[in-house]
């Protein structure tokens, strides 16, 4: 069961073998024995694909809970439970995971030095808290899923350009001017061809934009904006210092891009004590870190962002 769980979470049998410190043939043989014992295929694997069968997804969910319960039982009765070695797997969006989360994880390491941390960064859509993730930070609207959600705060987003870009192109004085300028964006954002804006009277509008460049990573987008290739929307955590240094200029000061909520997601199944401890630390530290990585709205767009709903 452990080998099977590792294979699902790593997306390969070779990755599972490496984590388990055994050879790949041995890992494959153990999964084949498990499938033979169960009388069904758990994994579909060939040169191009590696994924769970429907039976595999069911068995993975139960196996994960069974092993977590076993580890928790052992931890609660062993005399050396305070030094028991475990790994907590955390998922987060790239920008938040690269720039903000490491500061919070410092407190996790200080409080729980016995824990190993496996941080997985992904801006794409995943089955949160079901694919081998103990805790997940999610930015943006929440859908339905087998998780409990805790609001950590708001991620401020700012429409910016470089001084060099603004010196070489027509001025941007009104929202309708955006359609005349090259726009770079993350592939998962603003795909409708419109940018949501909120003015100082709290009126929402969707303004046409002309997407010239798309990328799957915030850092590439950020560098292209700083390099004067296009305008774009960047999280405040990534651009607040550049704005202070004059390397980026906020656009349309009477309008703002709506902030997005940042949630901490925990699987609905009872989490082990270690996961609860890490979750409590993140719930305490991340809101403070979000508060320090913002730009004064009175200098940019004087509307008040939506308040984070109580949960």
C-alpha positions as CSV (number, residue, x, y, z in Angstrom):
1,X,0.0,0.0,0.0
2,X,2.8,2.4,0.8
3,X,4.5,1.8,-2.6
4,X,1.2,2.2,-4.4
5,X,0.5,5.5,-2.6
6,X,4.0,6.8,-3.4
7,X,3.5,5.8,-7.1
8,X,0.3,7.8,-7.3
9,X,1.7,10.9,-5.6
10,X,5.0,10.9,-7.6
11,X,3.3,10.0,-10.9
12,X,5.7,7.2,-11.6
13,X,6.9,3.9,-10.2
14,X,10.5,5.0,-10.5
15,X,9.7,8.0,-8.2
16,X,8.0,5.7,-5.7
17,X,11.0,3.3,-5.8
18,X,13.4,6.2,-5.1
19,X,11.4,7.4,-2.1
20,X,11.2,3.9,-0.7
21,X,14.9,3.2,-1.3
22,X,14.2,0.1,-3.4
23,X,14.8,-0.7,-7.0
24,X,12.2,0.0,-9.7
25,X,11.7,-3.7,-10.5
26,X,10.9,-4.4,-6.9
27,X,8.4,-1.5,-6.7
28,X,6.7,-2.7,-9.9
29,X,6.6,-6.3,-8.6
30,X,4.9,-5.2,-5.3
31,X,2.3,-3.2,-7.1
32,X,1.6,-6.1,-9.4
33,X,1.2,-8.4,-6.4
34,X,-1.2,-6.0,-4.9
35,X,-3.3,-5.8,-8.1
36,X,-3.3,-9.6,-8.2
37,X,-4.4,-9.9,-4.6
38,X,-7.2,-7.4,-5.2
39,X,-8.2,-8.9,-8.5
40,X,-8.3,-5.5,-10.4
41,X,-6.0,-3.0,-12.0
42,X,-5.0,-0.1,-9.9
43,X,-2.8,1.8,-12.3
44,X,-2.8,2.3,-16.1
45,X,0.7,2.7,-17.2
46,X,2.6,2.7,-20.5
47,X,5.2,4.8,-22.2
48,X,2.9,7.8,-22.5
49,X,0.4,7.6,-19.6
50,X,0.4,6.9,-15.9
51,X,-2.9,7.3,-14.0
52,X,-5.2,5.6,-11.6
53,X,-8.1,3.4,-12.7
54,X,-11.4,4.2,-11.0
55,X,-10.7,1.3,-8.6
56,X,-7.2,2.7,-8.0
57,X,-8.6,6.1,-7.0
58,X,-10.9,4.4,-4.4
59,X,-8.1,2.2,-3.1
60,X,-5.7,5.2,-2.9
61,X,-8.1,7.2,-0.8
62,X,-8.7,4.4,1.7
63,X,-5.1,3.4,1.8
64,X,-4.0,6.9,2.6
65,X,-6.4,7.1,5.5
66,X,-5.5,3.6,6.8
67,X,-1.8,4.4,6.8
68,X,-2.3,7.8,8.3
69,X,-4.4,6.2,11.1
70,X,-1.7,3.6,11.7
71,X,1.0,6.2,11.9
72,X,-1.0,8.3,14.3
73,X,-1.7,5.3,16.5
74,X,2.0,4.5,16.6
75,X,2.9,8.1,17.3
76,X,0.5,8.4,20.3
77,X,1.8,5.3,22.1
78,X,5.5,5.3,21.4
79,X,7.8,6.8,24.0
80,X,9.8,8.6,21.3
81,X,6.7,10.1,19.6
82,X,8.0,13.6,19.9
83,X,10.9,12.7,17.6
84,X,9.0,10.5,15.2
85,X,10.0,11.3,11.6
86,X,7.2,12.2,9.2
87,X,6.7,14.1,6.0
88,X,4.0,16.8,5.5
89,X,3.1,17.4,1.8
90,X,1.9,21.0,1.0
91,X,0.6,22.3,-2.3
92,X,0.5,26.0,-3.3
93,X,0.3,28.3,-6.3
94,X,3.7,29.2,-7.8
95,X,3.9,32.8,-6.7
96,X,2.6,32.3,-3.2
97,X,4.7,29.2,-2.8
98,X,7.9,30.8,-3.9
99,X,7.7,34.2,-2.3
100,X,5.4,34.0,0.8
101,X,5.2,30.4,2.0
102,X,8.9,30.0,2.7
103,X,8.6,32.6,5.5
104,X,5.7,30.7,7.1
105,X,7.5,27.4,6.8
106,X,10.4,28.8,8.8
107,X,8.0,28.9,11.8
108,X,6.9,25.3,11.0
109,X,10.5,24.2,11.1
110,X,11.1,26.0,14.4
111,X,8.1,24.4,16.0
112,X,8.3,20.9,14.4
113,X,12.0,20.2,13.5
114,X,11.2,16.5,13.3
115,X,9.0,17.0,10.3
116,X,10.1,16.9,6.7
117,X,8.3,19.2,4.3
118,X,7.5,18.3,0.7
119,X,6.3,21.5,-1.1
120,X,4.6,21.0,-4.4
121,X,3.9,24.1,-6.5
122,X,1.3,24.1,-9.3
123,X,-0.9,26.8,-10.8
124,X,-3.0,24.3,-12.6
125,X,-6.3,22.6,-11.5
126,X,-5.7,19.6,-9.3
127,X,-7.9,17.5,-7.1
128,X,-7.0,19.4,-4.0
129,X,-6.3,17.4,-0.9
130,X,-6.9,14.1,-2.7
131,X,-3.7,13.6,-4.6
132,X,-1.3,12.9,-1.8
133,X,-1.5,16.5,-0.4
134,X,-1.9,17.0,3.4
135,X,-2.5,20.7,3.1
136,X,-3.2,23.0,0.1
137,X,-3.1,26.7,-0.3
138,X,-5.6,27.8,-3.0
139,X,-5.9,31.2,-4.5
140,X,-9.2,32.2,-6.1
141,X,-12.7,30.9,-6.2
142,X,-13.4,27.6,-4.5
143,X,-15.3,24.8,-6.0
144,X,-16.8,21.7,-4.3
145,X,-14.4,19.1,-2.9
146,X,-13.6,16.8,-0.1
147,X,-11.9,19.5,2.0
148,X,-12.4,22.0,4.8
149,X,-11.5,25.6,3.8
150,X,-10.1,28.3,6.0
151,X,-9.7,31.8,4.7
152,X,-6.2,33.2,5.2
153,X,-6.8,36.6,3.7
154,X,-6.7,38.5,0.4
155,X,-4.1,38.4,-2.3
156,X,-3.9,41.9,-3.8
157,X,-3.3,42.1,-7.6
158,X,-2.0,45.2,-9.4
159,X,-2.1,46.2,-13.0
160,X,1.4,47.4,-13.8
161,X,3.8,48.4,-16.6
162,X,7.5,49.3,-16.7
163,X,8.5,53.0,-17.1
164,X,10.3,52.0,-20.3
165,X,7.1,50.6,-21.8
166,X,5.1,53.6,-20.8
167,X,7.7,55.9,-22.4
168,X,7.4,54.1,-25.7
169,X,3.6,53.6,-26.0
170,X,0.4,55.6,-25.9
171,X,-0.7,56.8,-22.4
172,X,-3.2,54.7,-20.5
173,X,-5.7,57.1,-18.9
174,X,-8.9,55.2,-19.1
175,X,-9.8,51.5,-18.9
176,X,-10.8,51.4,-22.6
177,X,-7.2,52.3,-23.5
178,X,-6.0,48.9,-22.3
179,X,-7.3,47.2,-25.5
180,X,-4.6,49.2,-27.5
181,X,-1.7,47.7,-25.5
182,X,0.0,44.3,-25.5
183,X,-1.1,42.3,-22.4
184,X,0.8,39.3,-20.9
185,X,-1.0,36.9,-18.6
186,X,-0.9,33.5,-17.0
187,X,-2.7,31.0,-19.1
188,X,-5.3,30.3,-16.4
189,X,-6.1,34.0,-15.9
190,X,-8.3,36.4,-17.8
191,X,-8.8,33.9,-20.6
192,X,-12.1,35.6,-21.6
193,X,-10.3,38.5,-23.2
194,X,-11.5,40.9,-20.5
195,X,-10.0,42.3,-17.3
196,X,-12.2,42.7,-14.3
197,X,-11.8,46.2,-12.7
198,X,-13.5,47.9,-9.7
199,X,-13.6,51.7,-9.6
200,X,-13.6,53.9,-6.5
201,X,-17.4,53.8,-6.2
202,X,-17.2,50.0,-6.1
203,X,-18.7,49.6,-9.6
204,X,-17.5,46.4,-11.3
205,X,-16.6,46.3,-15.0
206,X,-15.0,43.9,-17.5
207,X,-12.6,45.7,-19.8
208,X,-11.4,44.3,-23.1
209,X,-7.7,43.5,-23.2
210,X,-5.4,42.3,-26.1
211,X,-3.4,39.3,-24.9
212,X,-0.1,39.1,-26.8
213,X,1.8,36.7,-24.6
214,X,0.7,33.9,-22.4
215,X,2.9,31.8,-20.0
216,X,2.3,29.1,-17.4
217,X,4.6,30.7,-14.7
218,X,4.3,34.1,-12.9
219,X,8.1,34.8,-12.9
220,X,8.3,34.7,-16.7
221,X,5.3,37.1,-16.9
222,X,6.9,39.4,-14.3
223,X,10.2,39.5,-16.2
224,X,8.4,40.3,-19.5
225,X,6.5,43.2,-17.8
226,X,9.7,44.6,-16.2
227,X,11.5,44.2,-19.5
228,X,8.9,46.4,-21.3
229,X,7.3,43.8,-23.5
230,X,3.8,44.3,-22.3
231,X,1.5,45.3,-19.4
232,X,0.0,42.8,-17.0
233,X,-1.4,42.0,-13.6
234,X,0.9,40.8,-10.9
235,X,0.3,39.8,-7.2
236,X,1.4,42.5,-4.8
237,X,3.7,39.9,-3.0
238,X,5.7,39.8,-6.3
239,X,5.8,43.5,-7.2
240,X,5.5,45.7,-4.1
241,X,9.2,46.2,-3.8
242,X,9.6,46.9,-7.6
243,X,6.9,49.6,-7.3
244,X,8.6,51.1,-4.3
245,X,11.9,51.3,-6.3
246,X,10.1,52.8,-9.4
247,X,10.9,49.7,-11.5
248,X,7.1,49.2,-12.1
249,X,4.3,51.7,-12.3
250,X,0.7,50.9,-11.2
251,X,-1.8,51.8,-14.0
252,X,-5.3,53.3,-13.7
253,X,-5.1,54.6,-10.1
254,X,-8.8,55.1,-9.9
255,X,-9.4,51.4,-10.7
256,X,-8.3,48.2,-9.2
257,X,-8.1,44.5,-10.1
258,X,-10.2,42.6,-7.5
259,X,-8.2,40.8,-4.9
260,X,-8.5,37.0,-4.6
261,X,-9.0,35.0,-1.4
262,X,-6.3,32.7,-0.3
263,X,-7.6,29.6,1.5
264,X,-6.0,26.8,3.4
265,X,-7.6,23.5,2.4
266,X,-7.5,20.4,4.7
267,X,-9.0,17.0,3.7
268,X,-12.3,16.2,5.3
269,X,-10.9,13.0,6.8
270,X,-9.5,13.5,10.3
271,X,-5.9,14.8,9.8
272,X,-3.0,13.4,11.9
273,X,-1.9,15.6,14.8
274,X,1.2,16.7,12.8
275,X,-1.0,18.0,10.0
276,X,-3.2,19.9,12.4
277,X,-0.2,21.5,14.0
278,X,1.2,22.7,10.7
279,X,-2.2,24.0,9.7
280,X,-2.5,26.0,12.9
281,X,0.9,27.6,12.2
282,X,-0.1,28.5,8.7
283,X,-3.4,29.9,9.8
284,X,-1.6,32.1,12.3
285,X,1.4,33.3,10.2
286,X,0.2,33.6,6.6
287,X,-2.4,36.3,7.2
288,X,0.3,38.5,8.8
289,X,2.6,37.9,5.9
290,X,-0.1,38.8,3.4
291,X,-0.7,42.0,5.3
292,X,2.9,43.1,4.9
293,X,3.0,42.4,1.1
294,X,0.5,45.0,-0.1
295,X,0.5,48.4,-1.7
296,X,-1.3,51.2,-0.1
297,X,-4.7,51.4,-1.9
298,X,-4.9,55.1,-1.3
299,X,-2.0,55.5,-3.6
300,X,-3.4,53.2,-6.3
301,X,-7.1,52.5,-6.2
302,X,-9.1,53.8,-3.3
303,X,-11.8,51.2,-3.3
304,X,-12.0,48.7,-0.4
305,X,-11.4,45.1,-1.4
306,X,-14.1,42.6,-0.5
307,X,-13.7,41.4,3.1
308,X,-12.7,37.9,3.5
309,X,-15.8,35.9,4.5
310,X,-15.8,34.4,8.0
311,X,-15.3,30.6,8.0
